[in-house]
């Protein structure tokens, strides 16, 4: 591919390289940006789209649910560009391809879009809910296509009660890496944990439909977003040293997804993480390395690992080095990197949101209010307006900072909050690792002690890097 037709790939690594002798981990935030990923000179990559629509009997009440699903399918079908392979699947205690009538998938065009809309209009509610069968059929259908961009939208309104125990997890293992899936829940009687498991395993998003009329726009957006991804697959290759190993890797922007289990062992000490298809977008990853500090010489840079981005068989962008510098100067090792601190804060925000909902479900409103008060504080500090909006559907925040839970909270509002707890923020303002690394060991940094663990932290820190608690007493001068 000529150079001018290639997408651009930008990688940035954020870390504080300084380690105290007692430290046993190195946290790194990797920012990956893809640009100019429009229409490749060789043409758009083969793309396939499936709409997996829950047609269990519960979708029939109120009737607006099944009608909203039909309308959303028609909207999504109408947004398919010519040439995209697609299908509509009726999902109950089993999965059935309703358009086309049998494999292979249809090729989007004026005639097939018209026929598919008619088939979607005929969807009827009746039956149970077995999500493993839905995903397995999607895997089989995608496997019969030449598509390299494979995406599904899954809609459900009920709990996964027709599946036998462990079936969904087994299906997710079979589907992992085969296609991407965005999951949506409609109504008030489904389990957000099922959708979160699907989205996490299949590199998609999960969310609640707050109003039935919003579903069509959401379906259309998800399909258009999938068609906008023209880079089939990027892979992160992470290599460690004999005195370091990968503890975990997570995607932390735009949503938080645990990815450690998806890493594939390569030659030597390398691990490779498939990241799926990309368009023009930015994603962030949190890498944590276990480090044997006893193997590091003091006062010199030591390589802890490398990170390289691959497109196909070719590395793209620069190889980035994760560096450790063992020092006795706590004024250096105690200063958290801004990006790492932000990621840590987002994790605490998600924990507080989920703990609040769990308390609310068991009717412990005192604990729920306390946890959601913490979530409001964290979201405000992080500038996470989306989480604050979702919290606002469940609670009122008084002038003195106390929180009161609203009357008549709908389950779907709680589901929306729980699933939204993985939505993170990106400020783009944090300095790269080089800015921290440039500080000489004897730099005079005005740090303060954490009131919980006594370690040194930056005066503006919201959380202590070492113990995870707010480092200063409320109202203490900074």
One Martini backbone bead per residue (centre of mass of N, CA, C, O) as a GRO file, in nm:
protein
  478
    1UNK     BB    1   0.094   0.037   0.025
    2UNK     BB    2   0.092   0.346  -0.005
    3UNK     BB    3   0.181   0.580   0.219
    4UNK     BB    4  -0.066   0.782   0.161
    5UNK     BB    5  -0.282   0.526   0.225
    6UNK     BB    6  -0.205   0.513   0.514
    7UNK     BB    7  -0.246   0.493   0.817
    8UNK     BB    8  -0.213   0.637   1.128
    9UNK     BB    9   0.026   0.578   1.405
   10UNK     BB   10  -0.006   0.641   1.761
   11UNK     BB   11   0.222   0.631   2.040
   12UNK     BB   12   0.186   0.642   2.407
   13UNK     BB   13   0.379   0.654   2.711
   14UNK     BB   14   0.290   0.626   3.061
   15UNK     BB   15   0.520   0.700   3.337
   16UNK     BB   16   0.692   0.613   3.638
   17UNK     BB   17   1.016   0.490   3.662
   18UNK     BB   18   1.030   0.509   3.965
   19UNK     BB   19   1.168   0.287   4.221
   20UNK     BB   20   1.126   0.131   4.503
   21UNK     BB   21   1.244  -0.136   4.677
   22UNK     BB   22   0.927  -0.218   4.755
   23UNK     BB   23   0.849  -0.242   4.476
   24UNK     BB   24   0.630  -0.468   4.243
   25UNK     BB   25   0.536  -0.242   4.024
   26UNK     BB   26   0.429  -0.136   3.686
   27UNK     BB   27   0.260   0.142   3.557
   28UNK     BB   28   0.087   0.173   3.237
   29UNK     BB   29  -0.002   0.403   2.972
   30UNK     BB   30  -0.155   0.336   2.657
   31UNK     BB   31  -0.167   0.529   2.358
   32UNK     BB   32  -0.392   0.487   2.076
   33UNK     BB   33  -0.376   0.621   1.739
   34UNK     BB   34  -0.603   0.654   1.460
   35UNK     BB   35  -0.556   0.772   1.125
   36UNK     BB   36  -0.670   0.785   0.808
   37UNK     BB   37  -0.923   0.545   0.802
   38UNK     BB   38  -1.060   0.529   0.546
   39UNK     BB   39  -1.048   0.464   0.221
   40UNK     BB   40  -0.888   0.241   0.077
   41UNK     BB   41  -0.733   0.187  -0.221
   42UNK     BB   42  -0.839  -0.127  -0.222
   43UNK     BB   43  -1.074  -0.086  -0.046
   44UNK     BB   44  -1.309  -0.214   0.128
   45UNK     BB   45  -1.353  -0.424   0.364
   46UNK     BB   46  -1.494  -0.700   0.443
   47UNK     BB   47  -1.839  -0.693   0.566
   48UNK     BB   48  -2.028  -0.792   0.866
   49UNK     BB   49  -2.383  -0.808   0.974
   50UNK     BB   50  -2.568  -0.859   1.285
   51UNK     BB   51  -2.907  -0.914   1.407
   52UNK     BB   52  -2.990  -0.975   1.752
   53UNK     BB   53  -3.325  -1.066   1.838
   54UNK     BB   54  -3.536  -1.060   2.089
   55UNK     BB   55  -3.831  -1.310   2.091
   56UNK     BB   56  -3.948  -1.337   2.346
   57UNK     BB   57  -4.239  -1.324   2.525
   58UNK     BB   58  -4.162  -1.055   2.687
   59UNK     BB   59  -4.164  -0.862   2.426
   60UNK     BB   60  -4.496  -0.832   2.434
   61UNK     BB   61  -4.440  -0.668   2.722
   62UNK     BB   62  -4.490  -0.427   2.608
   63UNK     BB   63  -4.552  -0.378   2.269
   64UNK     BB   64  -4.325  -0.162   2.228
   65UNK     BB   65  -4.079  -0.349   2.221
   66UNK     BB   66  -4.113  -0.508   1.952
   67UNK     BB   67  -4.152  -0.254   1.782
   68UNK     BB   68  -3.878  -0.129   1.845
   69UNK     BB   69  -3.715  -0.362   1.724
   70UNK     BB   70  -3.819  -0.344   1.437
   71UNK     BB   71  -3.741  -0.049   1.387
   72UNK     BB   72  -3.437  -0.082   1.444
   73UNK     BB   73  -3.382  -0.281   1.217
   74UNK     BB   74  -3.468  -0.100   0.984
   75UNK     BB   75  -3.263   0.123   1.042
   76UNK     BB   76  -3.006  -0.050   1.018
   77UNK     BB   77  -3.054  -0.154   0.730
   78UNK     BB   78  -3.067   0.134   0.596
   79UNK     BB   79  -2.744   0.190   0.676
   80UNK     BB   80  -2.640  -0.002   0.479
   81UNK     BB   81  -2.405  -0.060   0.267
   82UNK     BB   82  -2.307  -0.154  -0.014
   83UNK     BB   83  -2.187  -0.502   0.023
   84UNK     BB   84  -2.284  -0.582   0.286
   85UNK     BB   85  -2.304  -0.832   0.503
   86UNK     BB   86  -2.625  -0.979   0.614
   87UNK     BB   87  -2.847  -1.030   0.913
   88UNK     BB   88  -3.140  -1.183   1.073
   89UNK     BB   89  -3.207  -1.278   1.419
   90UNK     BB   90  -3.399  -1.501   1.594
   91UNK     BB   91  -3.434  -1.484   1.960
   92UNK     BB   92  -3.443  -1.752   2.189
   93UNK     BB   93  -3.395  -2.078   2.276
   94UNK     BB   94  -3.314  -2.009   1.988
   95UNK     BB   95  -3.166  -1.974   1.661
   96UNK     BB   96  -3.289  -1.776   1.369
   97UNK     BB   97  -3.272  -1.725   1.038
   98UNK     BB   98  -3.476  -1.476   0.864
   99UNK     BB   99  -3.233  -1.302   0.723
  100UNK     BB  100  -3.195  -1.491   0.538
  101UNK     BB  101  -3.327  -1.808   0.515
  102UNK     BB  102  -3.023  -1.875   0.439
  103UNK     BB  103  -2.731  -1.951   0.382
  104UNK     BB  104  -2.588  -1.694   0.304
  105UNK     BB  105  -2.542  -1.389   0.338
  106UNK     BB  106  -2.641  -1.093   0.251
  107UNK     BB  107  -2.634  -0.835   0.006
  108UNK     BB  108  -2.628  -0.513   0.010
  109UNK     BB  109  -2.926  -0.359  -0.122
  110UNK     BB  110  -3.217  -0.254  -0.231
  111UNK     BB  111  -3.361  -0.532  -0.223
  112UNK     BB  112  -3.250  -0.655   0.050
  113UNK     BB  113  -3.341  -0.430   0.234
  114UNK     BB  114  -3.642  -0.460   0.179
  115UNK     BB  115  -3.668  -0.758   0.267
  116UNK     BB  116  -3.554  -0.725   0.557
  117UNK     BB  117  -3.767  -0.530   0.662
  118UNK     BB  118  -4.002  -0.726   0.630
  119UNK     BB  119  -3.888  -0.942   0.820
  120UNK     BB  120  -3.871  -0.758   1.073
  121UNK     BB  121  -4.184  -0.694   1.081
  122UNK     BB  122  -4.238  -1.024   1.149
  123UNK     BB  123  -4.164  -1.024   1.432
  124UNK     BB  124  -4.225  -1.260   1.704
  125UNK     BB  125  -4.329  -1.323   2.019
  126UNK     BB  126  -4.176  -1.634   2.150
  127UNK     BB  127  -4.025  -1.772   2.427
  128UNK     BB  128  -3.702  -1.783   2.523
  129UNK     BB  129  -3.360  -1.756   2.682
  130UNK     BB  130  -3.050  -1.825   2.479
  131UNK     BB  131  -2.752  -1.680   2.422
  132UNK     BB  132  -2.561  -1.902   2.321
  133UNK     BB  133  -2.717  -1.956   2.052
  134UNK     BB  134  -2.679  -1.679   1.928
  135UNK     BB  135  -2.365  -1.675   1.920
  136UNK     BB  136  -2.316  -1.938   1.767
  137UNK     BB  137  -2.458  -1.855   1.508
  138UNK     BB  138  -2.287  -1.611   1.448
  139UNK     BB  139  -2.022  -1.764   1.418
  140UNK     BB  140  -2.112  -1.943   1.182
  141UNK     BB  141  -2.189  -1.717   0.983
  142UNK     BB  142  -1.918  -1.568   0.978
  143UNK     BB  143  -1.747  -1.827   0.892
  144UNK     BB  144  -1.898  -1.813   0.587
  145UNK     BB  145  -1.719  -1.561   0.543
  146UNK     BB  146  -1.482  -1.305   0.414
  147UNK     BB  147  -1.489  -1.134   0.653
  148UNK     BB  148  -1.295  -0.896   0.862
  149UNK     BB  149  -1.555  -0.742   0.943
  150UNK     BB  150  -1.725  -0.826   1.255
  151UNK     BB  151  -2.072  -0.755   1.349
  152UNK     BB  152  -2.287  -0.720   1.640
  153UNK     BB  153  -2.631  -0.686   1.750
  154UNK     BB  154  -2.771  -0.708   2.082
  155UNK     BB  155  -3.106  -0.788   2.199
  156UNK     BB  156  -3.265  -0.758   2.528
  157UNK     BB  157  -3.529  -0.835   2.806
  158UNK     BB  158  -3.383  -1.084   2.954
  159UNK     BB  159  -3.303  -1.354   3.112
  160UNK     BB  160  -3.077  -1.642   3.101
  161UNK     BB  161  -3.297  -1.910   3.153
  162UNK     BB  162  -3.252  -2.131   2.899
  163UNK     BB  163  -2.980  -2.182   2.996
  164UNK     BB  164  -2.730  -2.357   3.089
  165UNK     BB  165  -2.486  -2.392   3.292
  166UNK     BB  166  -2.216  -2.224   3.128
  167UNK     BB  167  -2.299  -2.158   2.827
  168UNK     BB  168  -2.214  -1.864   2.786
  169UNK     BB  169  -1.913  -1.890   2.848
  170UNK     BB  170  -1.855  -2.101   2.629
  171UNK     BB  171  -1.945  -1.924   2.390
  172UNK     BB  172  -1.745  -1.694   2.438
  173UNK     BB  173  -1.493  -1.865   2.390
  174UNK     BB  174  -1.570  -1.934   2.090
  175UNK     BB  175  -1.605  -1.611   2.002
  176UNK     BB  176  -1.341  -1.514   2.065
  177UNK     BB  177  -1.216  -1.314   1.798
  178UNK     BB  178  -1.455  -1.343   1.568
  179UNK     BB  179  -1.626  -1.100   1.701
  180UNK     BB  180  -1.822  -0.820   1.745
  181UNK     BB  181  -2.027  -0.689   2.036
  182UNK     BB  182  -2.325  -0.519   2.090
  183UNK     BB  183  -2.522  -0.451   2.388
  184UNK     BB  184  -2.880  -0.454   2.469
  185UNK     BB  185  -3.126  -0.330   2.704
  186UNK     BB  186  -3.480  -0.383   2.753
  187UNK     BB  187  -3.631  -0.264   3.008
  188UNK     BB  188  -3.665  -0.432   3.364
  189UNK     BB  189  -3.577  -0.773   3.309
  190UNK     BB  190  -3.252  -0.773   3.327
  191UNK     BB  191  -2.894  -0.857   3.313
  192UNK     BB  192  -2.610  -0.669   3.313
  193UNK     BB  193  -2.393  -0.897   3.342
  194UNK     BB  194  -2.437  -1.034   3.073
  195UNK     BB  195  -2.368  -0.792   2.891
  196UNK     BB  196  -2.084  -0.743   3.005
  197UNK     BB  197  -1.964  -1.016   2.922
  198UNK     BB  198  -2.006  -0.982   2.621
  199UNK     BB  199  -1.856  -0.714   2.575
  200UNK     BB  200  -1.582  -0.800   2.693
  201UNK     BB  201  -1.528  -1.055   2.509
  202UNK     BB  202  -1.635  -0.879   2.226
  203UNK     BB  203  -1.546  -0.581   2.204
  204UNK     BB  204  -1.780  -0.400   2.337
  205UNK     BB  205  -2.091  -0.271   2.423
  206UNK     BB  206  -2.301  -0.174   2.711
  207UNK     BB  207  -2.663  -0.108   2.744
  208UNK     BB  208  -2.941   0.093   2.810
  209UNK     BB  209  -3.282   0.136   2.738
  210UNK     BB  210  -3.473   0.401   2.835
  211UNK     BB  211  -3.620   0.442   2.551
  212UNK     BB  212  -3.772   0.294   2.294
  213UNK     BB  213  -3.732   0.535   2.081
  214UNK     BB  214  -3.400   0.512   2.095
  215UNK     BB  215  -3.316   0.245   1.948
  216UNK     BB  216  -3.281   0.315   1.648
  217UNK     BB  217  -3.047   0.517   1.678
  218UNK     BB  218  -2.854   0.315   1.810
  219UNK     BB  219  -2.837   0.105   1.588
  220UNK     BB  220  -2.739   0.293   1.366
  221UNK     BB  221  -2.477   0.382   1.507
  222UNK     BB  222  -2.344   0.101   1.542
  223UNK     BB  223  -2.331   0.029   1.241
  224UNK     BB  224  -2.176   0.278   1.140
  225UNK     BB  225  -1.931   0.233   1.319
  226UNK     BB  226  -1.851  -0.042   1.203
  227UNK     BB  227  -1.818   0.060   0.901
  228UNK     BB  228  -1.577   0.270   0.993
  229UNK     BB  229  -1.402   0.014   1.009
  230UNK     BB  230  -1.083  -0.036   0.813
  231UNK     BB  231  -0.906  -0.179   1.031
  232UNK     BB  232  -0.909  -0.502   1.103
  233UNK     BB  233  -0.622  -0.537   1.280
  234UNK     BB  234  -0.476  -0.495   1.598
  235UNK     BB  235  -0.157  -0.550   1.775
  236UNK     BB  236  -0.022  -0.614   2.091
  237UNK     BB  237   0.323  -0.635   2.177
  238UNK     BB  238   0.452  -0.795   2.474
  239UNK     BB  239   0.769  -0.762   2.643
  240UNK     BB  240   0.968  -0.928   2.873
  241UNK     BB  241   1.168  -0.997   3.147
  242UNK     BB  242   1.306  -1.198   3.388
  243UNK     BB  243   1.209  -0.944   3.605
  244UNK     BB  244   0.930  -0.963   3.436
  245UNK     BB  245   0.558  -0.940   3.427
  246UNK     BB  246   0.236  -0.984   3.339
  247UNK     BB  247  -0.050  -0.905   3.518
  248UNK     BB  248  -0.210  -0.682   3.332
  249UNK     BB  249  -0.472  -0.592   3.083
  250UNK     BB  250  -0.646  -0.285   2.990
  251UNK     BB  251  -0.910  -0.122   2.885
  252UNK     BB  252  -0.983   0.248   2.956
  253UNK     BB  253  -1.040   0.355   2.653
  254UNK     BB  254  -1.368   0.429   2.647
  255UNK     BB  255  -1.361   0.152   2.795
  256UNK     BB  256  -1.371  -0.097   3.036
  257UNK     BB  257  -1.149  -0.386   2.971
  258UNK     BB  258  -1.071  -0.706   3.024
  259UNK     BB  259  -0.762  -0.868   2.853
  260UNK     BB  260  -0.571  -1.093   2.959
  261UNK     BB  261  -0.709  -1.359   2.837
  262UNK     BB  262  -0.644  -1.255   2.525
  263UNK     BB  263  -0.367  -1.338   2.539
  264UNK     BB  264  -0.090  -1.443   2.330
  265UNK     BB  265   0.153  -1.660   2.296
  266UNK     BB  266   0.489  -1.622   2.213
  267UNK     BB  267   0.789  -1.592   2.153
  268UNK     BB  268   0.933  -1.617   2.431
  269UNK     BB  269   0.818  -1.315   2.618
  270UNK     BB  270   0.565  -1.291   2.438
  271UNK     BB  271   0.264  -1.095   2.395
  272UNK     BB  272  -0.065  -1.096   2.232
  273UNK     BB  273  -0.313  -0.838   2.147
  274UNK     BB  274  -0.614  -0.829   2.028
  275UNK     BB  275  -0.816  -0.526   1.917
  276UNK     BB  276  -0.936  -0.516   1.649
  277UNK     BB  277  -1.115  -0.290   1.490
  278UNK     BB  278  -1.054   0.025   1.306
  279UNK     BB  279  -1.067   0.363   1.309
  280UNK     BB  280  -1.100   0.683   1.390
  281UNK     BB  281  -0.914   0.651   1.693
  282UNK     BB  282  -0.904   0.618   2.059
  283UNK     BB  283  -0.698   0.428   2.289
  284UNK     BB  284  -0.664   0.276   2.616
  285UNK     BB  285  -0.401   0.122   2.823
  286UNK     BB  286  -0.346  -0.096   3.104
  287UNK     BB  287  -0.027  -0.175   3.231
  288UNK     BB  288   0.095  -0.447   3.441
  289UNK     BB  289   0.400  -0.506   3.616
  290UNK     BB  290   0.595  -0.737   3.746
  291UNK     BB  291   0.865  -0.667   3.985
  292UNK     BB  292   1.211  -0.742   4.055
  293UNK     BB  293   1.390  -0.522   4.232
  294UNK     BB  294   1.641  -0.705   4.319
  295UNK     BB  295   1.743  -0.707   3.997
  296UNK     BB  296   1.810  -0.405   4.030
  297UNK     BB  297   1.995  -0.146   3.972
  298UNK     BB  298   2.099   0.137   4.094
  299UNK     BB  299   2.083   0.433   3.922
  300UNK     BB  300   1.940   0.294   3.658
  301UNK     BB  301   1.834   0.206   3.362
  302UNK     BB  302   1.574  -0.045   3.308
  303UNK     BB  303   1.445  -0.288   3.122
  304UNK     BB  304   1.101  -0.425   3.137
  305UNK     BB  305   0.984  -0.354   2.842
  306UNK     BB  306   0.776  -0.392   2.544
  307UNK     BB  307   0.589  -0.206   2.282
  308UNK     BB  308   0.400  -0.321   1.992
  309UNK     BB  309   0.253  -0.240   1.682
  310UNK     BB  310   0.030  -0.438   1.475
  311UNK     BB  311  -0.023  -0.479   1.113
  312UNK     BB  312  -0.029  -0.767   1.071
  313UNK     BB  313   0.320  -0.825   1.006
  314UNK     BB  314   0.351  -0.518   1.080
  315UNK     BB  315   0.508  -0.273   1.221
  316UNK     BB  316   0.375   0.020   1.392
  317UNK     BB  317   0.554   0.240   1.479
  318UNK     BB  318   0.697   0.260   1.779
  319UNK     BB  319   0.894   0.125   2.005
  320UNK     BB  320   0.825   0.078   2.345
  321UNK     BB  321   0.961   0.158   2.665
  322UNK     BB  322   0.987   0.001   2.974
  323UNK     BB  323   1.104   0.169   3.266
  324UNK     BB  324   1.349   0.132   3.529
  325UNK     BB  325   1.431   0.314   3.851
  326UNK     BB  326   1.626   0.262   4.116
  327UNK     BB  327   1.539   0.421   4.434
  328UNK     BB  328   1.562   0.603   4.755
  329UNK     BB  329   1.387   0.840   4.639
  330UNK     BB  330   1.066   0.920   4.736
  331UNK     BB  331   1.024   1.184   4.564
  332UNK     BB  332   1.006   1.000   4.301
  333UNK     BB  333   0.843   0.723   4.354
  334UNK     BB  334   0.569   0.888   4.467
  335UNK     BB  335   0.508   1.001   4.179
  336UNK     BB  336   0.245   1.004   3.990
  337UNK     BB  337   0.115   0.960   3.705
  338UNK     BB  338  -0.143   1.117   3.560
  339UNK     BB  339  -0.265   0.884   3.394
  340UNK     BB  340  -0.258   0.669   3.615
  341UNK     BB  341  -0.434   0.826   3.816
  342UNK     BB  342  -0.685   0.837   3.638
  343UNK     BB  343  -0.729   0.532   3.614
  344UNK     BB  344  -0.756   0.480   3.916
  345UNK     BB  345  -1.005   0.665   3.951
  346UNK     BB  346  -1.193   0.510   3.760
  347UNK     BB  347  -1.195   0.246   3.919
  348UNK     BB  348  -1.324   0.372   4.175
  349UNK     BB  349  -1.581   0.467   4.041
  350UNK     BB  350  -1.685   0.189   3.952
  351UNK     BB  351  -1.695   0.062   4.231
  352UNK     BB  352  -1.902   0.261   4.359
  353UNK     BB  353  -2.134   0.216   4.165
  354UNK     BB  354  -2.167  -0.096   4.207
  355UNK     BB  355  -2.197  -0.093   4.517
  356UNK     BB  356  -2.453   0.079   4.520
  357UNK     BB  357  -2.636  -0.115   4.360
  358UNK     BB  358  -2.610  -0.362   4.542
  359UNK     BB  359  -2.734  -0.218   4.787
  360UNK     BB  360  -3.003  -0.140   4.657
  361UNK     BB  361  -3.099  -0.436   4.592
  362UNK     BB  362  -3.085  -0.496   4.925
  363UNK     BB  363  -3.203  -0.230   5.068
  364UNK     BB  364  -2.929  -0.042   5.120
  365UNK     BB  365  -2.947   0.295   5.126
  366UNK     BB  366  -2.706   0.392   5.287
  367UNK     BB  367  -2.479   0.260   5.123
  368UNK     BB  368  -2.563   0.368   4.849
  369UNK     BB  369  -2.528   0.669   4.917
  370UNK     BB  370  -2.229   0.654   4.993
  371UNK     BB  371  -2.120   0.542   4.723
  372UNK     BB  372  -2.248   0.767   4.540
  373UNK     BB  373  -2.095   0.997   4.668
  374UNK     BB  374  -1.820   0.898   4.577
  375UNK     BB  375  -1.887   0.898   4.275
  376UNK     BB  376  -1.934   1.199   4.248
  377UNK     BB  377  -1.653   1.288   4.328
  378UNK     BB  378  -1.495   1.133   4.111
  379UNK     BB  379  -1.643   1.240   3.857
  380UNK     BB  380  -1.575   1.536   3.908
  381UNK     BB  381  -1.263   1.511   3.909
  382UNK     BB  382  -1.267   1.366   3.610
  383UNK     BB  383  -1.501   1.478   3.421
  384UNK     BB  384  -1.760   1.267   3.423
  385UNK     BB  385  -2.051   1.342   3.278
  386UNK     BB  386  -2.195   1.072   3.220
  387UNK     BB  387  -2.210   0.966   3.513
  388UNK     BB  388  -2.356   1.209   3.634
  389UNK     BB  389  -2.611   1.172   3.464
  390UNK     BB  390  -2.679   0.883   3.565
  391UNK     BB  391  -2.692   0.951   3.864
  392UNK     BB  392  -2.925   1.171   3.834
  393UNK     BB  393  -3.157   0.942   3.809
  394UNK     BB  394  -3.114   0.842   4.133
  395UNK     BB  395  -3.006   1.126   4.246
  396UNK     BB  396  -2.959   1.377   4.494
  397UNK     BB  397  -2.763   1.678   4.531
  398UNK     BB  398  -2.669   1.860   4.778
  399UNK     BB  399  -2.509   2.143   4.887
  400UNK     BB  400  -2.346   1.961   5.116
  401UNK     BB  401  -2.304   1.668   4.941
  402UNK     BB  402  -2.536   1.511   4.986
  403UNK     BB  403  -2.734   1.206   4.940
  404UNK     BB  404  -3.040   1.125   4.757
  405UNK     BB  405  -3.274   0.895   4.691
  406UNK     BB  406  -3.496   0.838   4.471
  407UNK     BB  407  -3.805   0.793   4.378
  408UNK     BB  408  -3.883   0.555   4.148
  409UNK     BB  409  -3.668   0.367   4.051
  410UNK     BB  410  -3.554   0.234   3.768
  411UNK     BB  411  -3.391  -0.035   3.665
  412UNK     BB  412  -3.274   0.088   3.397
  413UNK     BB  413  -3.117   0.312   3.544
  414UNK     BB  414  -2.930   0.120   3.695
  415UNK     BB  415  -2.818  -0.031   3.449
  416UNK     BB  416  -2.697   0.220   3.316
  417UNK     BB  417  -2.496   0.278   3.543
  418UNK     BB  418  -2.341   0.013   3.554
  419UNK     BB  419  -2.253   0.013   3.251
  420UNK     BB  420  -2.134   0.313   3.272
  421UNK     BB  421  -1.883   0.250   3.469
  422UNK     BB  422  -1.685   0.199   3.202
  423UNK     BB  423  -1.688   0.493   3.140
  424UNK     BB  424  -1.446   0.712   3.027
  425UNK     BB  425  -1.179   0.941   3.028
  426UNK     BB  426  -1.020   1.206   2.819
  427UNK     BB  427  -0.785   1.475   2.820
  428UNK     BB  428  -0.483   1.506   2.680
  429UNK     BB  429  -0.286   1.653   2.923
  430UNK     BB  430  -0.085   1.453   2.973
  431UNK     BB  431   0.230   1.378   3.021
  432UNK     BB  432   0.476   1.221   2.918
  433UNK     BB  433   0.725   1.027   3.043
  434UNK     BB  434   0.965   1.218   2.970
  435UNK     BB  435   0.893   1.444   3.173
  436UNK     BB  436   0.966   1.269   3.424
  437UNK     BB  437   1.246   1.150   3.338
  438UNK     BB  438   1.398   1.437   3.331
  439UNK     BB  439   1.423   1.429   3.623
  440UNK     BB  440   1.633   1.456   3.857
  441UNK     BB  441   1.709   1.289   4.146
  442UNK     BB  442   1.751   1.587   4.302
  443UNK     BB  443   1.483   1.686   4.291
  444UNK     BB  444   1.269   1.944   4.422
  445UNK     BB  445   0.988   1.799   4.566
  446UNK     BB  446   0.676   1.904   4.691
  447UNK     BB  447   0.574   1.688   4.924
  448UNK     BB  448   0.336   1.465   5.077
  449UNK     BB  449   0.175   1.289   5.323
  450UNK     BB  450  -0.001   1.021   5.374
  451UNK     BB  451  -0.244   0.957   5.620
  452UNK     BB  452  -0.240   0.632   5.580
  453UNK     BB  453   0.085   0.543   5.479
  454UNK     BB  454   0.323   0.786   5.447
  455UNK     BB  455   0.355   0.844   5.164
  456UNK     BB  456   0.454   1.014   4.891
  457UNK     BB  457   0.275   1.298   4.746
  458UNK     BB  458   0.115   1.497   4.560
  459UNK     BB  459  -0.064   1.779   4.647
  460UNK     BB  460  -0.291   1.718   4.401
  461UNK     BB  461  -0.376   1.451   4.491
  462UNK     BB  462  -0.657   1.228   4.511
  463UNK     BB  463  -0.469   0.964   4.520
  464UNK     BB  464  -0.298   0.705   4.637
  465UNK     BB  465  -0.082   0.489   4.484
  466UNK     BB  466  -0.045   0.278   4.730
  467UNK     BB  467  -0.353   0.272   4.887
  468UNK     BB  468  -0.607   0.437   4.735
  469UNK     BB  469  -0.637   0.688   4.906
  470UNK     BB  470  -0.707   0.973   5.029
  471UNK     BB  471  -0.424   1.158   5.138
  472UNK     BB  472  -0.615   1.378   5.268
  473UNK     BB  473  -0.774   1.552   5.475
  474UNK     BB  474  -1.047   1.705   5.515
  475UNK     BB  475  -0.950   2.040   5.471
  476UNK     BB  476  -0.672   2.029   5.405
  477UNK     BB  477  -0.406   2.188   5.324
  478UNK     BB  478  -0.210   2.239   5.009
   0.00000   0.00000   0.00000
